[in-house]
Amino acid sequence: MTWNPPAIFVHDARWVKAGQLQPARGVVVHSMGEHIVLNQVIYPAQEWLDRQYELVPGGAKVSAHALVKPDGTIVRCASHLDKCNHAGLSVWKKWLYLNKNFLSIEVLVEGNHTWSSYLKAIKTAPGPYTENQHRAVAWMVQMWKRECPELELDNLAAHSTVSPGRKPDPGPYFDWPQMRAFLAEYD
């Protein structure tokens, strides 16, 4: 690999089922705000994922395997062997409910976001994602590929693709061709 992320941190996600992921077959690419604004309080993405269940009535117990900050920093939140709550009702090819056999990566949209400002950011050209984020996603996928031999690079999908009509992320401006070019470069 010719590129390395600026830093890699480890954060133990709260809603993870340790060691319960079936062999990882693919990766779902998600996005969310770098910081979430709720009732005039700002929560960093990691804290939001851990606390959404208690902060929002009817909130979900959500987790992710990794987060990618705007500068390309990667935060690993769970082992590739752990089952995270990230895709919910979802389908990709022959797999249903992808939490059990797909890894997850959250690409963070820079800044403080309410739901409406986040939606606007992911739907407005040129989009919020940086080159370093595309590099970091490709780098992390290649790392997972080394750890999970069953993972197929053809099984990389947007959350909006695996949960159509239900989830909008990462939106139309995530640069899949650029990320795939980095995947090939890091192979």
N, C-alpha and C positions, 0 to 999 in steps of 0.2 A: 504494500500500500504506500502511496506517495504522499498522503495527507493524513494528518492527525488532528483530532479536535483540540481546541484551546485547552480544555480540561475535561476530566471525567469525574463526576461525583457520584456517591452512592447515597441513596435515600431509601429507607425501608418503608415501602407503601403499606398502608393500613389494611386495605381490603384485598388480600392476596391469599390464595390457597396454596401453601407451600408444597412443591413437588407434585402437584396434581395436573400439570399440563400434559396432555397426550403429546406424542411426538409433534413438534412444531412443523406445520406444513406451509405457513406463509406469514405475512405481516400485514396488519391493517394500519394505514397511516391516518392519524387523527390530527386535529389541531384545536387549540384553545388559546385564550388570552394568557399572556405572560403573567399578568396580575388580573384578578377578578374583582370587580367592584359590586358589592351587595350592601344595600342600606348604608351607603357612604363609608363602608369599611373596605379596605383593600387587602385581598388575600393573595399571596404568591401561589402560583399554579400548584405546587406540590401540596401546600396546606389545603387548598381548595379541593383537590382530589381526595385527600384524607378526611375532610370535614364536611363535604357536600351533603352527606346523609343527615347530619345534624343541623346544618345551616338553612336548608331549603325544605319546606314542607313537601313530603313525597319525594325527597331527593334520593338519589341512588348511591349505593356503595360502589364507588368507581375507583379503578386503579389502572395503571399503565406500566409496561415493562421499562420504558425509557421516555424521557422528555428531551427535547432539543431546544436550547435557548437561541435567541436571534444571532448571537455571535458564533454559534456552532457548538457551544459547550453541551455535553451530554450528561444527563442525570439518569443513572440506572436506578430504577425503583424496585425492580424485582428480577429474580433469576430467570433465565430462559427455561428453567424447569417448572416455574410457578405459573399457576392459572390466575390471570387478572380479569377483573370485571371491566371490559372495555367495549365490546361490540354489541352486547344485548341480542335482541332479535336480529339475526343477520344470516346471510347466505353467500357462499362463494363456490362456484362449480358444484361439487358433490357434498360440500360441508355445510352444516347448519349450526347455528349458535357458535360462532367462531371463538368465543372465549376459551373453549376447551382445546383448540389446536392451532390457534394463530397468536403470534406475538403482537404487541402493540407499541406504537411510538407516537407521542404527542409532539407536534411541531408548534412551538409557542409563538403567538403573534405579539410582537413587541408592544409594550405599553400597558396601561390600565384600561380594562374593558368591561362594560356592561354587555349583556347579551346582544343588544341592538348595535353597539359600536363594533363588537367582534364580527357580527354578520356583515356589516358594511365593509369592514376591512378585508374580509376574505372574498367579497364579491366585487371589489373595485379594482380596476386595472391600475398599476401593473401587478397588484397583489402584494401581500405583506412579507413574503418569504425571501430570505437572503440566500446568496450562493453558498455561504458556509452552512446554512441549515440543510440545503440539498446535499452538500458534501457529507455532513454528519449523518443524515439518514442513510445514505449509501454506505458509509463506513460502518455504521451500526448493523445494517442488514448483512454486510459481508462478515462481520464478527459473529453474528448469530448463525450465519450459514456454516461457519467453521465449527460452531458448537452444536449445531443441529443438522446432521447430514440429510434428514428428510425434507428440510426446508427447500422449496423450489422458488427460484427468482421470478417465475411466471405467476406466482401467487402473492404479488404485492398489490394491494388494493386500497382505494380510498374508503373511508368510513361511509361516505355518501353512496358509494357503489354497492357495498355489502348490506347497507340499511337504507335502500332507496325510499325517498319520500319522508323518511324519519330523521335523517341526519344530514347536515349540509357540508360537513368538513371533509377534507381541508379546503374545498372550494375550487373554482375553475382556474385559479392562478397558481396552484402548486405545479411547478414545472417538472412533470414526469419525464419528458425526454432528457432534461438536464440531469436529473437524479439518476436515470438509467445509464447515462453516459459515464457518470461518476462510478456507478456500480461496475461497469465494464473496466474502467480504469483501475479500480481497487481489487479486481479479481486476481 
